[in-house]
Amino acid sequence: ADGGRVLTVCGTGADLAAARAVAYAAVAQVPWRDGAFRSDIGLDRG
């Protein structure tokens, strides 16, 4: 297939930094080739 794919990953934690860490740890477990993700989500809220 030539279409793009979207995956939503969420994390929870005691504060925003902890939730971001959980979410990005989960993203790191996704087995995708040439995958892309935003690393700036939530930074403007911290």
mmCIF entry with sequence, helices, sheets and N, C-alpha, C, O atoms, coordinates in Angstrom:
data_MODEL
# 
_entry.id   MODEL 
# 
_entity.id                         1 
_entity.type                       polymer 
_entity.pdbx_number_of_molecules   1 
# 
_entity_poly.entity_id                      1 
_entity_poly.type                           'polypeptide(L)' 
_entity_poly.nstd_linkage                   no 
_entity_poly.nstd_monomer                   no 
_entity_poly.pdbx_seq_one_letter_code       ADGGRVLTVCGTGADLAAARAVAYAAVAQVPWRDGAFRSDIGLDRG 
_entity_poly.pdbx_seq_one_letter_code_can   ADGGRVLTVCGTGADLAAARAVAYAAVAQVPWRDGAFRSDIGLDRG 
_entity_poly.pdbx_strand_id                 A 
# 
loop_
_entity_poly_seq.entity_id 
_entity_poly_seq.num 
_entity_poly_seq.mon_id 
_entity_poly_seq.hetero 
1 1  ALA n 
1 2  ASP n 
1 3  GLY n 
1 4  GLY n 
1 5  ARG n 
1 6  VAL n 
1 7  LEU n 
1 8  THR n 
1 9  VAL n 
1 10 CYS n 
1 11 GLY n 
1 12 THR n 
1 13 GLY n 
1 14 ALA n 
1 15 ASP n 
1 16 LEU n 
1 17 ALA n 
1 18 ALA n 
1 19 ALA n 
1 20 ARG n 
1 21 ALA n 
1 22 VAL n 
1 23 ALA n 
1 24 TYR n 
1 25 ALA n 
1 26 ALA n 
1 27 VAL n 
1 28 ALA n 
1 29 GLN n 
1 30 VAL n 
1 31 PRO n 
1 32 TRP n 
1 33 ARG n 
1 34 ASP n 
1 35 GLY n 
1 36 ALA n 
1 37 PHE n 
1 38 ARG n 
1 39 SER n 
1 40 ASP n 
1 41 ILE n 
1 42 GLY n 
1 43 LEU n 
1 44 ASP n 
1 45 ARG n 
1 46 GLY n 
# 
_struct_asym.id          A 
_struct_asym.entity_id   1 
# 
loop_
_struct_conf.conf_type_id 
_struct_conf.id 
_struct_conf.pdbx_PDB_helix_id 
_struct_conf.beg_label_comp_id 
_struct_conf.beg_label_asym_id 
_struct_conf.beg_label_seq_id 
_struct_conf.pdbx_beg_PDB_ins_code 
_struct_conf.end_label_comp_id 
_struct_conf.end_label_asym_id 
_struct_conf.end_label_seq_id 
_struct_conf.pdbx_end_PDB_ins_code 
_struct_conf.beg_auth_comp_id 
_struct_conf.beg_auth_asym_id 
_struct_conf.beg_auth_seq_id 
_struct_conf.end_auth_comp_id 
_struct_conf.end_auth_asym_id 
_struct_conf.end_auth_seq_id 
_struct_conf.pdbx_PDB_helix_class 
_struct_conf.details 
_struct_conf.pdbx_PDB_helix_length 
HELX_P HELX_P1 AA1 LEU A 16 ? ALA A 28 ? LEU A 16 ALA A 28 1 ? 13 
HELX_P HELX_P2 AA2 LEU A 43 ? ARG A 45 ? LEU A 43 ARG A 45 5 ? 3  
# 
_struct_conf_type.id          HELX_P 
_struct_conf_type.criteria    ? 
_struct_conf_type.reference   ? 
# 
loop_
_atom_site.group_PDB 
_atom_site.id 
_atom_site.type_symbol 
_atom_site.label_atom_id 
_atom_site.label_alt_id 
_atom_site.label_comp_id 
_atom_site.label_asym_id 
_atom_site.label_entity_id 
_atom_site.label_seq_id 
_atom_site.pdbx_PDB_ins_code 
_atom_site.Cartn_x 
_atom_site.Cartn_y 
_atom_site.Cartn_z 
_atom_site.occupancy 
_atom_site.B_iso_or_equiv 
_atom_site.pdbx_formal_charge 
_atom_site.auth_seq_id 
_atom_site.auth_comp_id 
_atom_site.auth_asym_id 
_atom_site.auth_atom_id 
_atom_site.pdbx_PDB_model_num 
ATOM 1   N N  . ALA A 1 1  ? 0.847  -1.189 0.000  1.00 0.00 ? 1  ALA A N  1 
ATOM 2   C CA . ALA A 1 1  ? 0.000  0.000  0.000  1.00 0.00 ? 1  ALA A CA 1 
ATOM 3   C C  . ALA A 1 1  ? 0.883  1.240  0.000  1.00 0.00 ? 1  ALA A C  1 
ATOM 4   O O  . ALA A 1 1  ? 1.961  1.248  0.595  1.00 0.00 ? 1  ALA A O  1 
ATOM 5   N N  . ASP A 1 2  ? 0.429  2.259  -0.656 1.00 0.00 ? 2  ASP A N  1 
ATOM 6   C CA . ASP A 1 2  ? 1.184  3.505  -0.751 1.00 0.00 ? 2  ASP A CA 1 
ATOM 7   C C  . ASP A 1 2  ? 0.715  4.564  0.229  1.00 0.00 ? 2  ASP A C  1 
ATOM 8   O O  . ASP A 1 2  ? 1.375  5.592  0.378  1.00 0.00 ? 2  ASP A O  1 
ATOM 9   N N  . GLY A 1 3  ? -0.401 4.343  0.899  1.00 0.00 ? 3  GLY A N  1 
ATOM 10  C CA . GLY A 1 3  ? -0.941 5.361  1.797  1.00 0.00 ? 3  GLY A CA 1 
ATOM 11  C C  . GLY A 1 3  ? -0.161 5.459  3.087  1.00 0.00 ? 3  GLY A C  1 
ATOM 12  O O  . GLY A 1 3  ? 0.525  4.519  3.490  1.00 0.00 ? 3  GLY A O  1 
ATOM 13  N N  . GLY A 1 4  ? -0.273 6.604  3.731  1.00 0.00 ? 4  GLY A N  1 
ATOM 14  C CA . GLY A 1 4  ? 0.381  6.809  5.013  1.00 0.00 ? 4  GLY A CA 1 
ATOM 15  C C  . GLY A 1 4  ? -0.371 6.116  6.132  1.00 0.00 ? 4  GLY A C  1 
ATOM 16  O O  . GLY A 1 4  ? -1.525 5.718  5.971  1.00 0.00 ? 4  GLY A O  1 
ATOM 17  N N  . ARG A 1 5  ? 0.272  5.982  7.224  1.00 0.00 ? 5  ARG A N  1 
ATOM 18  C CA . ARG A 1 5  ? -0.334 5.372  8.406  1.00 0.00 ? 5  ARG A CA 1 
ATOM 19  C C  . ARG A 1 5  ? -0.188 6.340  9.568  1.00 0.00 ? 5  ARG A C  1 
ATOM 20  O O  . ARG A 1 5  ? 0.778  7.099  9.648  1.00 0.00 ? 5  ARG A O  1 
ATOM 21  N N  . VAL A 1 6  ? -1.158 6.301  10.463 1.00 0.00 ? 6  VAL A N  1 
ATOM 22  C CA . VAL A 1 6  ? -1.120 7.138  11.657 1.00 0.00 ? 6  VAL A CA 1 
ATOM 23  C C  . VAL A 1 6  ? -1.312 6.232  12.862 1.00 0.00 ? 6  VAL A C  1 
ATOM 24  O O  . VAL A 1 6  ? -2.201 5.380  12.876 1.00 0.00 ? 6  VAL A O  1 
ATOM 25  N N  . LEU A 1 7  ? -0.487 6.420  13.856 1.00 0.00 ? 7  LEU A N  1 
ATOM 26  C CA . LEU A 1 7  ? -0.583 5.679  15.104 1.00 0.00 ? 7  LEU A CA 1 
ATOM 27  C C  . LEU A 1 7  ? -0.546 6.687  16.240 1.00 0.00 ? 7  LEU A C  1 
ATOM 28  O O  . LEU A 1 7  ? 0.331  7.550  16.278 1.00 0.00 ? 7  LEU A O  1 
ATOM 29  N N  . THR A 1 8  ? -1.478 6.585  17.154 1.00 0.00 ? 8  THR A N  1 
ATOM 30  C CA . THR A 1 8  ? -1.494 7.461  18.319 1.00 0.00 ? 8  THR A CA 1 
ATOM 31  C C  . THR A 1 8  ? -0.967 6.688  19.518 1.00 0.00 ? 8  THR A C  1 
ATOM 32  O O  . THR A 1 8  ? -1.418 5.579  19.803 1.00 0.00 ? 8  THR A O  1 
ATOM 33  N N  . VAL A 1 9  ? -0.017 7.278  20.210 1.00 0.00 ? 9  VAL A N  1 
ATOM 34  C CA . VAL A 1 9  ? 0.550  6.677  21.414 1.00 0.00 ? 9  VAL A CA 1 
ATOM 35  C C  . VAL A 1 9  ? 0.373  7.674  22.548 1.00 0.00 ? 9  VAL A C  1 
ATOM 36  O O  . VAL A 1 9  ? 0.690  8.854  22.400 1.00 0.00 ? 9  VAL A O  1 
ATOM 37  N N  . CYS A 1 10 ? -0.131 7.201  23.676 1.00 0.00 ? 10 CYS A N  1 
ATOM 38  C CA . CYS A 1 10 ? -0.357 8.065  24.843 1.00 0.00 ? 10 CYS A CA 1 
ATOM 39  C C  . CYS A 1 10 ? 0.463  7.553  26.019 1.00 0.00 ? 10 CYS A C  1 
ATOM 40  O O  . CYS A 1 10 ? 0.793  6.370  26.098 1.00 0.00 ? 10 CYS A O  1 
ATOM 41  N N  . GLY A 1 11 ? 0.781  8.454  26.918 1.00 0.00 ? 11 GLY A N  1 
ATOM 42  C CA . GLY A 1 11 ? 1.467  8.080  28.143 1.00 0.00 ? 11 GLY A CA 1 
ATOM 43  C C  . GLY A 1 11 ? 0.862  8.827  29.315 1.00 0.00 ? 11 GLY A C  1 
ATOM 44  O O  . GLY A 1 11 ? 0.359  9.940  29.162 1.00 0.00 ? 11 GLY A O  1 
ATOM 45  N N  . THR A 1 12 ? 0.912  8.217  30.470 1.00 0.00 ? 12 THR A N  1 
ATOM 46  C CA . THR A 1 12 ? 0.442  8.876  31.684 1.00 0.00 ? 12 THR A CA 1 
ATOM 47  C C  . THR A 1 12 ? 1.581  8.890  32.700 1.00 0.00 ? 12 THR A C  1 
ATOM 48  O O  . THR A 1 12 ? 2.469  8.038  32.680 1.00 0.00 ? 12 THR A O  1 
ATOM 49  N N  . GLY A 1 13 ? 1.530  9.871  33.578 1.00 0.00 ? 13 GLY A N  1 
ATOM 50  C CA . GLY A 1 13 ? 2.555  9.981  34.606 1.00 0.00 ? 13 GLY A CA 1 
ATOM 51  C C  . GLY A 1 13 ? 2.177  11.029 35.626 1.00 0.00 ? 13 GLY A C  1 
ATOM 52  O O  . GLY A 1 13 ? 1.145  11.689 35.499 1.00 0.00 ? 13 GLY A O  1 
ATOM 53  N N  . ALA A 1 14 ? 3.003  11.181 36.628 1.00 0.00 ? 14 ALA A N  1 
ATOM 54  C CA . ALA A 1 14 ? 2.748  12.127 37.711 1.00 0.00 ? 14 ALA A CA 1 
ATOM 55  C C  . ALA A 1 14 ? 2.769  13.570 37.231 1.00 0.00 ? 14 ALA A C  1 
ATOM 56  O O  . ALA A 1 14 ? 2.121  14.435 37.821 1.00 0.00 ? 14 ALA A O  1 
ATOM 57  N N  . ASP A 1 15 ? 3.512  13.829 36.164 1.00 0.00 ? 15 ASP A N  1 
ATOM 58  C CA . ASP A 1 15 ? 3.557  15.167 35.582 1.00 0.00 ? 15 ASP A CA 1 
ATOM 59  C C  . ASP A 1 15 ? 3.777  15.029 34.075 1.00 0.00 ? 15 ASP A C  1 
ATOM 60  O O  . ASP A 1 15 ? 3.898  13.919 33.557 1.00 0.00 ? 15 ASP A O  1 
ATOM 61  N N  . LEU A 1 16 ? 3.826  16.146 33.391 1.00 0.00 ? 16 LEU A N  1 
ATOM 62  C CA . LEU A 1 16 ? 3.951  16.123 31.936 1.00 0.00 ? 16 LEU A CA 1 
ATOM 63  C C  . LEU A 1 16 ? 5.249  15.456 31.490 1.00 0.00 ? 16 LEU A C  1 
ATOM 64  O O  . LEU A 1 16 ? 5.249  14.685 30.530 1.00 0.00 ? 16 LEU A O  1 
ATOM 65  N N  . ALA A 1 17 ? 6.337  15.740 32.167 1.00 0.00 ? 17 ALA A N  1 
ATOM 66  C CA . ALA A 1 17 ? 7.619  15.137 31.786 1.00 0.00 ? 17 ALA A CA 1 
ATOM 67  C C  . ALA A 1 17 ? 7.574  13.616 31.900 1.00 0.00 ? 17 ALA A C  1 
ATOM 68  O O  . ALA A 1 17 ? 8.093  12.909 31.037 1.00 0.00 ? 17 ALA A O  1 
ATOM 69  N N  . ALA A 1 18 ? 6.961  13.121 32.950 1.00 0.00 ? 18 ALA A N  1 
ATOM 70  C CA . ALA A 1 18 ? 6.850  11.672 33.133 1.00 0.00 ? 18 ALA A CA 1 
ATOM 71  C C  . ALA A 1 18 ? 5.955  11.051 32.068 1.00 0.00 ? 18 ALA A C  1 
ATOM 72  O O  . ALA A 1 18 ? 6.263  9.982  31.539 1.00 0.00 ? 18 ALA A O  1 
ATOM 73  N N  . ALA A 1 19 ? 4.850  11.716 31.755 1.00 0.00 ? 19 ALA A N  1 
ATOM 74  C CA . ALA A 1 19 ? 3.944  11.209 30.722 1.00 0.00 ? 19 ALA A CA 1 
ATOM 75  C C  . ALA A 1 19 ? 4.624  11.183 29.358 1.00 0.00 ? 19 ALA A C  1 
ATOM 76  O O  . ALA A 1 19 ? 4.451  10.232 28.596 1.00 0.00 ? 19 ALA A O  1 
ATOM 77  N N  . ARG A 1 20 ? 5.398  12.223 29.046 1.00 0.00 ? 20 ARG A N  1 
ATOM 78  C CA . ARG A 1 20 ? 6.131  12.255 27.775 1.00 0.00 ? 20 ARG A CA 1 
ATOM 79  C C  . ARG A 1 20 ? 7.133  11.105 27.718 1.00 0.00 ? 20 ARG A C  1 
ATOM 80  O O  . ARG A 1 20 ? 7.272  10.453 26.683 1.00 0.00 ? 20 ARG A O  1 
ATOM 81  N N  . ALA A 1 21 ? 7.828  10.855 28.821 1.00 0.00 ? 21 ALA A N  1 
ATOM 82  C CA . ALA A 1 21 ? 8.814  9.777  28.858 1.00 0.00 ? 21 ALA A CA 1 
ATOM 83  C C  . ALA A 1 21 ? 8.159  8.425  28.602 1.00 0.00 ? 21 ALA A C  1 
ATOM 84  O O  . ALA A 1 21 ? 8.699  7.603  27.862 1.00 0.00 ? 21 ALA A O  1 
ATOM 85  N N  . VAL A 1 22 ? 7.010  8.194  29.203 1.00 0.00 ? 22 VAL A N  1 
ATOM 86  C CA . VAL A 1 22 ? 6.282  6.941  28.996 1.00 0.00 ? 22 VAL A CA 1 
ATOM 87  C C  . VAL A 1 22 ? 5.852  6.809  27.534 1.00 0.00 ? 22 VAL A C  1 
ATOM 88  O O  . VAL A 1 22 ? 6.016  5.751  26.926 1.00 0.00 ? 22 VAL A O  1 
ATOM 89  N N  . ALA A 1 23 ? 5.309  7.877  26.983 1.00 0.00 ? 23 ALA A N  1 
ATOM 90  C CA . ALA A 1 23 ? 4.840  7.840  25.596 1.00 0.00 ? 23 ALA A CA 1 
ATOM 91  C C  . ALA A 1 23 ? 5.988  7.585  24.628 1.00 0.00 ? 23 ALA A C  1 
ATOM 92  O O  . ALA A 1 23 ? 5.867  6.744  23.737 1.00 0.00 ? 23 ALA A O  1 
ATOM 93  N N  . TYR A 1 24 ? 7.093  8.295  24.788 1.00 0.00 ? 24 TYR A N  1 
ATOM 94  C CA . TYR A 1 24 ? 8.204  8.122  23.856 1.00 0.00 ? 24 TYR A CA 1 
ATOM 95  C C  . TYR A 1 24 ? 8.917  6.789  24.046 1.00 0.00 ? 24 TYR A C  1 
ATOM 96  O O  . TYR A 1 24 ? 9.501  6.272  23.094 1.00 0.00 ? 24 TYR A O  1 
ATOM 97  N N  . ALA A 1 25 ? 8.886  6.222  25.241 1.00 0.00 ? 25 ALA A N  1 
ATOM 98  C CA . ALA A 1 25 ? 9.411  4.868  25.436 1.00 0.00 ? 25 ALA A CA 1 
ATOM 99  C C  . ALA A 1 25 ? 8.557  3.865  24.663 1.00 0.00 ? 25 ALA A C  1 
ATOM 100 O O  . ALA A 1 25 ? 9.080  2.909  24.090 1.00 0.00 ? 25 ALA A O  1 
ATOM 101 N N  . ALA A 1 26 ? 7.250  4.085  24.650 1.00 0.00 ? 26 ALA A N  1 
ATOM 102 C CA . ALA A 1 26 ? 6.360  3.209  23.880 1.00 0.00 ? 26 ALA A CA 1 
ATOM 103 C C  . ALA A 1 26 ? 6.605  3.361  22.384 1.00 0.00 ? 26 ALA A C  1 
ATOM 104 O O  . ALA A 1 26 ? 6.609  2.370  21.654 1.00 0.00 ? 26 ALA A O  1 
ATOM 105 N N  . VAL A 1 27 ? 6.809  4.588  21.923 1.00 0.00 ? 27 VAL A N  1 
ATOM 106 C CA . VAL A 1 27 ? 7.099  4.824  20.505 1.00 0.00 ? 27 VAL A CA 1 
ATOM 107 C C  . VAL A 1 27 ? 8.364  4.066  20.098 1.00 0.00 ? 27 VAL A C  1 
ATOM 108 O O  . VAL A 1 27 ? 8.437  3.520  18.997 1.00 0.00 ? 27 VAL A O  1 
ATOM 109 N N  . ALA A 1 28 ? 9.339  4.035  20.972 1.00 0.00 ? 28 ALA A N  1 
ATOM 110 C CA . ALA A 1 28 ? 10.599 3.354  20.662 1.00 0.00 ? 28 ALA A CA 1 
ATOM 111 C C  . ALA A 1 28 ? 10.416 1.852  20.458 1.00 0.00 ? 28 ALA A C  1 
ATOM 112 O O  . ALA A 1 28 ? 11.269 1.204  19.853 1.00 0.00 ? 28 ALA A O  1 
ATOM 113 N N  . GLN A 1 29 ? 9.318  1.296  20.953 1.00 0.00 ? 29 GLN A N  1 
ATOM 114 C CA . GLN A 1 29 ? 9.049  -0.134 20.819 1.00 0.00 ? 29 GLN A CA 1 
ATOM 115 C C  . GLN A 1 29 ? 8.314  -0.489 19.527 1.00 0.00 ? 29 GLN A C  1 
ATOM 116 O O  . GLN A 1 29 ? 8.147  -1.669 19.219 1.00 0.00 ? 29 GLN A O  1 
ATOM 117 N N  . VAL A 1 30 ? 7.877  0.504  18.776 1.00 0.00 ? 30 VAL A N  1 
ATOM 118 C CA . VAL A 1 30 ? 7.131  0.251  17.536 1.00 0.00 ? 30 VAL A CA 1 
ATOM 119 C C  . VAL A 1 30 ? 8.118  -0.181 16.449 1.00 0.00 ? 30 VAL A C  1 
ATOM 120 O O  . VAL A 1 30 ? 9.051  0.557  16.134 1.00 0.00 ? 30 VAL A O  1 
ATOM 121 N N  . PRO A 1 31 ? 7.918  -1.382 15.871 1.00 0.00 ? 31 PRO A N  1 
ATOM 122 C CA . PRO A 1 31 ? 8.862  -1.891 14.865 1.00 0.00 ? 31 PRO A CA 1 
ATOM 123 C C  . PRO A 1 31 ? 8.537  -1.382 13.461 1.00 0.00 ? 31 PRO A C  1 
ATOM 124 O O  . PRO A 1 31 ? 7.936  -2.103 12.665 1.00 0.00 ? 31 PRO A O  1 
ATOM 125 N N  . TRP A 1 32 ? 8.924  -0.163 13.159 1.00 0.00 ? 32 TRP A N  1 
ATOM 126 C CA . TRP A 1 32 ? 8.631  0.387  11.835 1.00 0.00 ? 32 TRP A CA 1 
ATOM 127 C C  . TRP A 1 32 ? 9.915  0.809  11.142 1.00 0.00 ? 32 TRP A C  1 
ATOM 128 O O  . TRP A 1 32 ? 10.864 1.278  11.771 1.00 0.00 ? 32 TRP A O  1 
ATOM 129 N N  . ARG A 1 33 ? 9.915  0.631  9.856  1.00 0.00 ? 33 ARG A N  1 
ATOM 130 C CA . ARG A 1 33 ? 11.058 1.050  9.047  1.00 0.00 ? 33 ARG A CA 1 
ATOM 131 C C  . ARG A 1 33 ? 10.737 2.419  8.478  1.00 0.00 ? 33 ARG A C  1 
ATOM 132 O O  . ARG A 1 33 ? 9.650  2.628  7.939  1.00 0.00 ? 33 ARG A O  1 
ATOM 133 N N  . ASP A 1 34 ? 11.659 3.342  8.591  1.00 0.00 ? 34 ASP A N  1 
ATOM 134 C CA . ASP A 1 34 ? 11.484 4.700  8.067  1.00 0.00 ? 34 ASP A CA 1 
ATOM 135 C C  . ASP A 1 34 ? 10.313 5.431  8.711  1.00 0.00 ? 34 ASP A C  1 
ATOM 136 O O  . ASP A 1 34 ? 9.730  6.325  8.097  1.00 0.00 ? 34 ASP A O  1 
ATOM 137 N N  . GLY A 1 35 ? 9.963  5.063  9.940  1.00 0.00 ? 35 GLY A N  1 
ATOM 138 C CA . GLY A 1 35 ? 8.882  5.744  10.638 1.00 0.00 ? 35 GLY A CA 1 
ATOM 139 C C  . GLY A 1 35 ? 9.321  7.127  11.096 1.00 0.00 ? 35 GLY A C  1 
ATOM 140 O O  . GLY A 1 35 ? 10.509 7.383  11.294 1.00 0.00 ? 35 GLY A O  1 
ATOM 141 N N  . ALA A 1 36 ? 8.370  7.991  11.257 1.00 0.00 ? 36 ALA A N  1 
ATOM 142 C CA . ALA A 1 36 ? 8.647  9.353  11.714 1.00 0.00 ? 36 ALA A CA 1 
ATOM 143 C C  . ALA A 1 36 ? 7.676  9.701  12.830 1.00 0.00 ? 36 ALA A C  1 
ATOM 144 O O  . ALA A 1 36 ? 6.534  9.241  12.840 1.00 0.00 ? 36 ALA A O  1 
ATOM 145 N N  . PHE A 1 37 ? 8.133  10.506 13.760 1.00 0.00 ? 37 PHE A N  1 
ATOM 146 C CA . PHE A 1 37 ? 7.264  10.965 14.836 1.00 0.00 ? 37 PHE A CA 1 
ATOM 147 C C  . PHE A 1 37 ? 7.728  12.336 15.287 1.00 0.00 ? 37 PHE A C  1 
ATOM 148 O O  . PHE A 1 37 ? 8.882  12.715 15.087 1.00 0.00 ? 37 PHE A O  1 
ATOM 149 N N  . ARG A 1 38 ? 6.821  13.067 15.891 1.00 0.00 ? 38 ARG A N  1 
ATOM 150 C CA . ARG A 1 38 ? 7.156  14.383 16.432 1.00 0.00 ? 38 ARG A CA 1 
ATOM 151 C C  . ARG A 1 38 ? 7.737  14.204 17.825 1.00 0.00 ? 38 ARG A C  1 
ATOM 152 O O  . ARG A 1 38 ? 7.218  13.437 18.636 1.00 0.00 ? 38 ARG A O  1 
ATOM 153 N N  . SER A 1 39 ? 8.809  14.914 18.089 1.00 0.00 ? 39 SER A N  1 
ATOM 154 C CA . SER A 1 39 ? 9.440  14.834 19.410 1.00 0.00 ? 39 SER A CA 1 
ATOM 155 C C  . SER A 1 39 ? 9.189  16.087 20.244 1.00 0.00 ? 39 SER A C  1 
ATOM 156 O O  . SER A 1 39 ? 9.764  16.243 21.320 1.00 0.00 ? 39 SER A O  1 
ATOM 157 N N  . ASP A 1 40 ? 8.335  16.975 19.751 1.00 0.00 ? 40 ASP A N  1 
ATOM 158 C CA . ASP A 1 40 ? 8.089  18.242 20.446 1.00 0.00 ? 40 ASP A CA 1 
ATOM 159 C C  . ASP A 1 40 ? 6.718  18.315 21.119 1.00 0.00 ? 40 ASP A C  1 
ATOM 160 O O  . ASP A 1 40 ? 6.357  19.365 21.652 1.00 0.00 ? 40 ASP A O  1 
ATOM 161 N N  . ILE A 1 41 ? 5.963  17.247 21.108 1.00 0.00 ? 41 ILE A N  1 
ATOM 162 C CA . ILE A 1 41 ? 4.619  17.268 21.682 1.00 0.00 ? 41 ILE A CA 1 
ATOM 163 C C  . ILE A 1 41 ? 4.708  17.539 23.189 1.00 0.00 ? 41 ILE A C  1 
ATOM 164 O O  . ILE A 1 41 ? 5.429  16.848 23.908 1.00 0.00 ? 41 ILE A O  1 
ATOM 165 N N  . GLY A 1 42 ? 3.982  18.532 23.648 1.00 0.00 ? 42 GLY A N  1 
ATOM 166 C CA . GLY A 1 42 ? 3.925  18.862 25.059 1.00 0.00 ? 42 GLY A CA 1 
ATOM 167 C C  . GLY A 1 42 ? 5.022  19.786 25.568 1.00 0.00 ? 42 GLY A C  1 
ATOM 168 O O  . GLY A 1 42 ? 4.961  20.234 26.713 1.00 0.00 ? 42 GLY A O  1 
ATOM 169 N N  . LEU A 1 43 ? 6.012  20.077 24.754 1.00 0.00 ? 43 LEU A N  1 
ATOM 170 C CA . LEU A 1 43 ? 7.114  20.915 25.237 1.00 0.00 ? 43 LEU A CA 1 
ATOM 171 C C  . LEU A 1 43 ? 6.678  22.338 25.545 1.00 0.00 ? 43 LEU A C  1 
ATOM 172 O O  . LEU A 1 43 ? 7.247  22.979 26.429 1.00 0.00 ? 43 LEU A O  1 
ATOM 173 N N  . ASP A 1 44 ? 5.693  22.835 24.844 1.00 0.00 ? 44 ASP A N  1 
ATOM 174 C CA . ASP A 1 44 ? 5.232  24.207 25.091 1.00 0.00 ? 44 ASP A CA 1 
ATOM 175 C C  . ASP A 1 44 ? 4.329  24.300 26.317 1.00 0.00 ? 44 ASP A C  1 
ATOM 176 O O  . ASP A 1 44 ? 3.900  25.393 26.687 1.00 0.00 ? 44 ASP A O  1 
ATOM 177 N N  . ARG A 1 45 ? 4.036  23.169 26.948 1.00 0.00 ? 45 ARG A N  1 
ATOM 178 C CA . ARG A 1 45 ? 3.168  23.136 28.129 1.00 0.00 ? 45 ARG A CA 1 
ATOM 179 C C  . ARG A 1 45 ? 3.954  22.968 29.414 1.00 0.00 ? 45 ARG A C  1 
ATOM 180 O O  . ARG A 1 45 ? 3.415  23.169 30.503 1.00 0.00 ? 45 ARG A O  1 
ATOM 181 N N  . GLY A 1 46 ? 5.215  22.603 29.301 1.00 0.00 ? 46 GLY A N  1 
ATOM 182 C CA . GLY A 1 46 ? 6.002  22.262 30.476 1.00 0.00 ? 46 GLY A CA 1 
ATOM 183 C C  . GLY A 1 46 ? 6.545  23.436 31.192 1.00 0.00 ? 46 GLY A C  1 
ATOM 184 O O  . GLY A 1 46 ? 7.229  23.280 32.204 1.00 0.00 ? 46 GLY A O  1 
# 
